[in-house]
Amino acid sequence: MVYPKYKLPFEELTTIDERVDYVHNQLVAAQLALNQLLEKEGMPPMTVVTRDVNLRVLLEPNTGTRVFKPSPLTGRIVQLIPHWPDGCNALVDVAVGHKDTWIYPHLVDTFVALN
């Protein structure tokens, strides 16, 4: 018996940008459908709140620090977007945790260094 070959809906998309746009549109559609269902059931829709938690630190050359800053935010963390200013040239290693849980990058005791 020959089974039909299953293709993922985004397999035809060639660049990562096209795939990200496709996935983003799917997530937006799912959020809209969920909000419509919640509204139909008389429940408040899920709100998306974007907040920046500024952990900016000025360091002297060849020094390091560990920043512990309590967040005033409550709820779920669904996205982390670290930002490195121009000129870092992979000299700044960053990791993010919450309480005792290592979150970003996903491997414990690893760091990310970008520009």
Secondary structure by P-SEA (a helix, b strand, c coil): cccccccccccccccaaaaaaaaaaaaaaaaaaaaaaaaaaccccbbbbbbbbcbbbbbcccbbbbbbbbbcccccccbbbbbbcccccccbbbbbbccccccccccccbbbbcc
